[in-house]
């Protein structure tokens, strides 16, 4: 059985879309609490949410340029999330999702470079 890199990347795009939607829409109350806990402003939370959802939407198009923009955007935001967790000295369990999403976005980005 052969699985192509295109199939793997396609699956990762879907996983990324579902994960971002779940965290930023379904569990939005947790995001609000986390930003308050870290002392981050609500305007930053709103911008990050809009950007994440927008970048993830770009990943769902078959156009390589859109995929490149979306994966680069998610990568930059995930680097910011990981650095924020490190700066706040969060328990490693708290930032495993951002590290995993960073890895996934890097794989997607590498596939279109």
N, CA and C atoms as an extended XYZ file, in Angstrom:
339
Properties=species:S:1:pos:R:3:atomname:S:1:resname:S:1:resid:I:1 pbc="F F F"
N         0.841       -1.178        0.000 N   UNK     1
C         0.000        0.000        0.000 CA  UNK     1
C         0.887        1.242        0.000 C   UNK     1
N         0.621        2.140       -0.917 N   UNK     2
C         1.412        3.351       -1.070 CA  UNK     2
C         0.554        4.562       -0.725 C   UNK     2
N         1.065        5.410        0.135 N   UNK     3
C         0.372        6.649        0.481 CA  UNK     3
C         1.234        7.798       -0.013 C   UNK     3
N         0.677        8.641       -0.851 N   UNK     4
C         1.444        9.745       -1.424 CA  UNK     4
C         1.559       10.899       -0.432 C   UNK     4
N         2.587       11.705       -0.638 N   UNK     5
C         2.778       12.886        0.200 CA  UNK     5
C         1.597       13.844        0.041 C   UNK     5
N         1.013       13.879       -1.169 N   UNK     6
C        -0.145       14.741       -1.393 CA  UNK     6
C        -1.331       14.309       -0.516 C   UNK     6
N        -1.492       13.010       -0.352 N   UNK     7
C        -2.575       12.504        0.505 CA  UNK     7
C        -2.324       12.851        1.966 C   UNK     7
N        -1.092       12.707        2.387 N   UNK     8
C        -0.739       13.037        3.776 CA  UNK     8
C        -0.956       14.522        4.035 C   UNK     8
N        -0.460       15.357        3.128 N   UNK     9
C        -0.622       16.808        3.288 CA  UNK     9
C        -2.097       17.183        3.240 C   UNK     9
N        -2.864       16.559        2.360 N   UNK    10
C        -4.304       16.817        2.305 CA  UNK    10
C        -4.975       16.487        3.630 C   UNK    10
N        -4.593       15.372        4.219 N   UNK    11
C        -5.136       14.999        5.527 CA  UNK    11
C        -4.736       15.990        6.609 C   UNK    11
N        -3.480       16.444        6.560 N   UNK    12
C        -3.011       17.419        7.554 CA  UNK    12
C        -3.736       18.755        7.413 C   UNK    12
N        -4.075       19.131        6.187 N   UNK    13
C        -4.850       20.367        5.983 CA  UNK    13
C        -6.220       20.240        6.635 C   UNK    13
N        -6.835       19.085        6.492 N   UNK    14
C        -8.155       18.857        7.108 CA  UNK    14
C        -8.042       18.860        8.627 C   UNK    14
N        -7.039       18.164        9.158 N   UNK    15
C        -6.820       18.131       10.610 CA  UNK    15
C        -6.610       19.543       11.139 C   UNK    15
N        -5.821       20.341       10.430 N   UNK    16
C        -5.556       21.718       10.852 CA  UNK    16
C        -6.844       22.532       10.865 C   UNK    16
N        -7.630       22.407        9.811 N   UNK    17
C        -8.892       23.143        9.736 CA  UNK    17
C        -9.845       22.777       10.855 C   UNK    17
N        -9.994       21.486       11.103 N   UNK    18
C       -10.905       21.021       12.155 CA  UNK    18
C       -10.397       21.474       13.525 C   UNK    18
N        -9.093       21.348       13.760 N   UNK    19
C        -8.530       21.715       15.066 CA  UNK    19
C        -8.702       23.206       15.343 C   UNK    19
N        -8.371       24.040       14.368 N   UNK    20
C        -8.504       25.490       14.564 CA  UNK    20
C        -9.973       25.863       14.761 C   UNK    20
N       -10.868       25.291       13.949 N   UNK    21
C       -12.296       25.569       14.109 CA  UNK    21
C       -12.766       25.155       15.501 C   UNK    21
N       -12.365       23.972       15.943 N   UNK    22
C       -12.806       23.474       17.246 CA  UNK    22
C       -12.332       24.389       18.371 C   UNK    22
N       -11.050       24.767       18.335 N   UNK    23
C       -10.485       25.576       19.423 CA  UNK    23
C       -11.014       27.005       19.387 C   UNK    23
N       -11.093       27.615       18.198 N   UNK    24
C       -11.431       29.029       18.095 CA  UNK    24
C       -12.918       29.309       17.918 C   UNK    24
N       -13.738       28.280       17.709 N   UNK    25
C       -15.184       28.496       17.598 CA  UNK    25
C       -15.912       27.713       18.693 C   UNK    25
N       -15.749       26.405       18.702 N   UNK    26
C       -16.475       25.562       19.651 CA  UNK    26
C       -16.019       25.825       21.093 C   UNK    26
N       -14.716       25.944       21.291 N   UNK    27
C       -14.185       26.128       22.657 CA  UNK    27
C       -13.687       27.552       22.879 C   UNK    27
N       -14.346       28.513       22.276 N   UNK    28
C       -13.900       29.910       22.341 CA  UNK    28
C       -13.834       30.438       23.774 C   UNK    28
N       -14.704       29.946       24.667 N   UNK    29
C       -14.655       30.387       26.065 CA  UNK    29
C       -13.309       30.056       26.700 C   UNK    29
N       -12.728       28.919       26.344 N   UNK    30
C       -11.402       28.567       26.869 CA  UNK    30
C       -10.340       29.531       26.363 C   UNK    30
N       -10.455       29.946       25.102 N   UNK    31
C        -9.505       30.910       24.534 CA  UNK    31
C        -9.610       32.234       25.286 C   UNK    31
N       -10.838       32.687       25.546 N   UNK    32
C       -11.020       33.943       26.276 CA  UNK    32
C       -10.367       33.862       27.658 C   UNK    32
N       -10.575       32.747       28.356 N   UNK    33
C        -9.983       32.574       29.690 CA  UNK    33
C        -8.458       32.550       29.618 C   UNK    33
N        -7.920       31.867       28.608 N   UNK    34
C        -6.469       31.763       28.475 CA  UNK    34
C        -5.835       33.133       28.207 C   UNK    34
N        -6.440       33.926       27.352 N   UNK    35
C        -5.891       35.254       27.069 CA  UNK    35
C        -5.959       36.146       28.303 C   UNK    35
N        -7.042       36.037       29.087 N   UNK    36
C        -7.149       36.800       30.336 CA  UNK    36
C        -6.076       36.328       31.315 C   UNK    36
N        -5.919       35.008       31.440 N   UNK    37
C        -4.931       34.424       32.345 CA  UNK    37
C        -3.524       34.911       32.010 C   UNK    37
N        -3.213       35.047       30.725 N   UNK    38
C        -1.880       35.489       30.299 CA  UNK    38
C        -1.761       37.007       30.240 C   UNK    38
N        -2.840       37.719       30.556 N   UNK    39
C        -2.799       39.174       30.559 CA  UNK    39
C        -2.701       39.783       29.171 C   UNK    39
N        -3.229       39.076       28.171 N   UNK    40
C        -3.171       39.569       26.797 CA  UNK    40
C        -4.467       40.305       26.471 C   UNK    40
N        -4.385       41.353       25.665 N   UNK    41
C        -5.583       42.157       25.382 CA  UNK    41
C        -6.582       41.434       24.484 C   UNK    41
N        -7.844       41.839       24.615 N   UNK    42
C        -8.907       41.215       23.833 CA  UNK    42
C        -8.744       41.494       22.343 C   UNK    42
N        -8.211       42.672       21.989 N   UNK    43
C        -8.024       42.983       20.565 CA  UNK    43
C        -7.015       42.024       19.938 C   UNK    43
N        -5.994       41.620       20.697 N   UNK    44
C        -5.008       40.663       20.181 CA  UNK    44
C        -5.661       39.297       19.982 C   UNK    44
N        -6.468       38.902       20.951 N   UNK    45
C        -7.199       37.630       20.835 CA  UNK    45
C        -8.065       37.620       19.584 C   UNK    45
N        -8.777       38.707       19.344 N   UNK    46
C        -9.658       38.779       18.183 CA  UNK    46
C        -8.876       38.735       16.875 C   UNK    46
N        -7.763       39.461       16.816 N   UNK    47
C        -6.934       39.457       15.599 CA  UNK    47
C        -6.349       38.076       15.355 C   UNK    47
N        -5.832       37.441       16.404 N   UNK    48
C        -5.263       36.097       16.262 CA  UNK    48
C        -6.333       35.120       15.775 C   UNK    48
N        -7.523       35.203       16.335 N   UNK    49
C        -8.607       34.314       15.918 CA  UNK    49
C        -8.994       34.515       14.463 C   UNK    49
N        -9.139       35.763       14.065 N   UNK    50
C        -9.482       36.061       12.668 CA  UNK    50
C        -8.387       35.554       11.737 C   UNK    50
N        -7.130       35.794       12.099 N   UNK    51
C        -6.019       35.344       11.261 CA  UNK    51
C        -5.955       33.820       11.177 C   UNK    51
N        -6.100       33.149       12.300 N   UNK    52
C        -6.033       31.682       12.279 CA  UNK    52
C        -7.133       31.086       11.404 C   UNK    52
N        -8.347       31.572       11.578 N   UNK    53
C        -9.454       31.050       10.777 CA  UNK    53
C        -9.252       31.384        9.300 C   UNK    53
N        -8.750       32.576        9.013 N   UNK    54
C        -8.491       32.964        7.621 CA  UNK    54
C        -7.390       32.118        6.999 C   UNK    54
N        -6.302       31.921        7.714 N   UNK    55
C        -5.185       31.124        7.185 CA  UNK    55
C        -5.600       29.675        6.967 C   UNK    55
N        -6.393       29.142        7.891 N   UNK    56
C        -6.858       27.762        7.754 CA  UNK    56
C        -7.804       27.633        6.563 C   UNK    56
N        -8.605       28.660        6.314 N   UNK    57
C        -9.480       28.644        5.144 CA  UNK    57
C        -8.643       28.617        3.862 C   UNK    57
N        -7.543       29.363        3.846 N   UNK    58
C        -6.663       29.370        2.674 CA  UNK    58
C        -6.085       27.977        2.395 C   UNK    58
N        -5.847       27.214        3.452 N   UNK    59
C        -5.292       25.865        3.276 CA  UNK    59
C        -6.239       24.943        2.521 C   UNK    59
N        -7.518       25.232        2.567 N   UNK    60
C        -8.500       24.318        1.989 CA  UNK    60
C        -8.645       24.473        0.469 C   UNK    60
N        -8.046       25.516       -0.085 N   UNK    61
C        -8.093       25.708       -1.541 CA  UNK    61
C        -6.985       24.903       -2.202 C   UNK    61
N        -7.204       24.432       -3.421 N   UNK    62
C        -6.173       23.647       -4.109 CA  UNK    62
C        -5.021       24.486       -4.660 C   UNK    62
N        -5.155       25.797       -4.670 N   UNK    63
C        -4.125       26.688       -5.198 CA  UNK    63
C        -2.881       26.660       -4.304 C   UNK    63
N        -1.723       26.419       -4.915 N   UNK    64
C        -0.467       26.305       -4.165 CA  UNK    64
C        -0.112       27.610       -3.451 C   UNK    64
N        -0.376       28.739       -4.093 N   UNK    65
C        -0.071       30.028       -3.459 CA  UNK    65
C        -0.907       30.236       -2.198 C   UNK    65
N        -2.178       29.870       -2.248 N   UNK    66
C        -3.028       29.984       -1.067 CA  UNK    66
C        -2.525       29.073        0.047 C   UNK    66
N        -2.144       27.863       -0.330 N   UNK    67
C        -1.610       26.923        0.660 CA  UNK    67
C        -0.334       27.473        1.279 C   UNK    67
N         0.511       28.055        0.460 N   UNK    68
C         1.762       28.645        0.970 CA  UNK    68
C         1.459       29.776        1.952 C   UNK    68
N         0.545       30.673        1.580 N   UNK    69
C         0.193       31.793        2.472 CA  UNK    69
C        -0.442       31.290        3.763 C   UNK    69
N        -1.365       30.345        3.639 N   UNK    70
C        -2.047       29.826        4.821 CA  UNK    70
C        -1.105       29.107        5.774 C   UNK    70
N        -0.255       28.248        5.221 N   UNK    71
C         0.660       27.490        6.090 CA  UNK    71
C         1.735       28.393        6.693 C   UNK    71
N         2.184       29.393        5.946 N   UNK    72
C         3.156       30.338        6.508 CA  UNK    72
C         2.517       31.147        7.633 C   UNK    72
N         1.283       31.581        7.408 N   UNK    73
C         0.583       32.335        8.448 CA  UNK    73
C         0.363       31.520        9.710 C   UNK    73
N        -0.099       30.289        9.559 N   UNK    74
C        -0.303       29.417       10.719 CA  UNK    74
C         1.035       29.153       11.418 C   UNK    74
N         2.088       28.939       10.641 N   UNK    75
C         3.415       28.696       11.226 CA  UNK    75
C         3.841       29.876       12.089 C   UNK    75
N         3.700       31.087       11.565 N   UNK    76
C         4.098       32.280       12.327 CA  UNK    76
C         3.261       32.412       13.602 C   UNK    76
N         1.957       32.201       13.485 N   UNK    77
C         1.097       32.293       14.673 CA  UNK    77
C         1.432       31.213       15.699 C   UNK    77
N         1.771       30.012       15.238 N   UNK    78
C         2.112       28.930       16.167 CA  UNK    78
C         3.461       29.182       16.845 C   UNK    78
N         4.389       29.786       16.125 N   UNK    79
C         5.649       30.177       16.772 CA  UNK    79
C         5.344       31.165       17.891 C   UNK    79
N         4.466       32.132       17.611 N   UNK    80
C         4.057       33.085       18.646 CA  UNK    80
C         3.385       32.410       19.823 C   UNK    80
N         2.546       31.406       19.550 N   UNK    81
C         1.857       30.688       20.631 CA  UNK    81
C         2.851       29.920       21.494 C   UNK    81
N         3.781       29.224       20.852 N   UNK    82
C         4.787       28.462       21.606 CA  UNK    82
C         5.632       29.407       22.449 C   UNK    82
N         6.085       30.513       21.861 N   UNK    83
C         6.903       31.478       22.612 CA  UNK    83
C         6.128       32.094       23.773 C   UNK    83
N         4.837       32.326       23.573 N   UNK    84
C         4.010       32.856       24.661 CA  UNK    84
C         3.918       31.851       25.803 C   UNK    84
N         3.717       30.576       25.484 N   UNK    85
C         3.656       29.551       26.531 CA  UNK    85
C         4.989       29.436       27.264 C   UNK    85
N         6.080       29.529       26.531 N   UNK    86
C         7.408       29.470       27.162 CA  UNK    86
C         7.610       30.682       28.063 C   UNK    86
N         7.264       31.864       27.544 N   UNK    87
C         7.431       33.099       28.315 CA  UNK    87
C         6.597       33.084       29.591 C   UNK    87
N         5.404       32.504       29.506 N   UNK    88
C         4.506       32.440       30.661 CA  UNK    88
C         4.811       31.251       31.570 C   UNK    88
N         5.809       30.471       31.167 N   UNK    89
C         6.215       29.296       31.943 CA  UNK    89
C         5.046       28.333       32.152 C   UNK    89
N         4.279       28.137       31.081 N   UNK    90
C         3.165       27.195       31.132 CA  UNK    90
C         3.693       25.783       31.313 C   UNK    90
N         2.851       24.952       31.888 N   UNK    91
C         3.129       23.533       31.960 CA  UNK    91
C         3.258       23.017       30.526 C   UNK    91
N         4.190       22.106       30.265 N   UNK    92
C         4.399       21.643       28.889 CA  UNK    92
C         3.117       21.085       28.281 C   UNK    92
N         2.285       20.463       29.103 N   UNK    93
C         1.007       19.936       28.602 CA  UNK    93
C         0.153       21.027       27.979 C   UNK    93
N         0.295       22.254       28.456 N   UNK    94
C        -0.511       23.362       27.940 CA  UNK    94
C        -0.110       23.760       26.522 C   UNK    94
N         1.171       23.582       26.182 N   UNK    95
C         1.549       24.015       24.845 CA  UNK    95
C         1.908       22.889       23.886 C   UNK    95
N         1.603       21.660       24.260 N   UNK    96
C         1.744       20.543       23.315 CA  UNK    96
C         0.900       20.788       22.054 C   UNK    96
N        -0.362       21.261       22.181 N   UNK    97
C        -1.136       21.493       20.955 CA  UNK    97
C        -0.490       22.514       20.007 C   UNK    97
N         0.086       23.586       20.554 N   UNK    98
C         0.702       24.581       19.670 CA  UNK    98
C         1.984       24.045       19.040 C   UNK    98
N         2.725       23.210       19.756 N   UNK    99
C         3.925       22.590       19.182 CA  UNK    99
C         3.515       21.614       18.076 C   UNK    99
N         2.477       20.838       18.323 N   UNK   100
C         1.991       19.892       17.308 CA  UNK   100
C         1.492       20.636       16.072 C   UNK   100
N         0.724       21.704       16.270 N   UNK   101
C         0.216       22.470       15.143 CA  UNK   101
C         1.353       23.163       14.393 C   UNK   101
N         2.376       23.592       15.107 N   UNK   102
C         3.561       24.164       14.458 CA  UNK   102
C         4.207       23.120       13.553 C   UNK   102
N         4.364       21.918       14.053 N   UNK   103
C         4.945       20.843       13.254 CA  UNK   103
C         4.117       20.534       12.013 C   UNK   103
N         2.806       20.476       12.183 N   UNK   104
C         1.916       20.192       11.054 CA  UNK   104
C         2.004       21.307       10.017 C   UNK   104
N         1.988       22.554       10.473 N   UNK   105
C         2.036       23.669        9.519 CA  UNK   105
C         3.377       23.716        8.793 C   UNK   105
N         4.447       23.313        9.460 N   UNK   106
C         5.762       23.251        8.810 CA  UNK   106
C         5.800       22.167        7.738 C   UNK   106
N         5.156       21.041        8.002 N   UNK   107
C         5.085       19.965        7.005 CA  UNK   107
C         4.304       20.442        5.779 C   UNK   107
N         3.174       21.106        6.018 N   UNK   108
C         2.381       21.625        4.909 CA  UNK   108
C         3.174       22.663        4.125 C   UNK   108
N         3.835       23.562        4.853 N   UNK   109
C         4.646       24.608        4.208 CA  UNK   109
C         5.770       23.980        3.377 C   UNK   109
N         6.442       22.995        3.915 N   UNK   110
C         7.539       22.343        3.193 CA  UNK   110
C         7.050       21.673        1.904 C   UNK   110
N         5.800       21.243        1.908 N   UNK   111
C         5.265       20.563        0.724 CA  UNK   111
C         5.006       21.516       -0.436 C   UNK   111
N         4.946       22.813       -0.164 N   UNK   112
C         4.653       23.792       -1.217 CA  UNK   112
C         5.818       24.739       -1.506 C   UNK   112
N         6.948       24.474       -0.913 N   UNK   113
C         8.134       25.313       -1.183 CA  UNK   113
C         8.945       24.766       -2.321 C   UNK   113
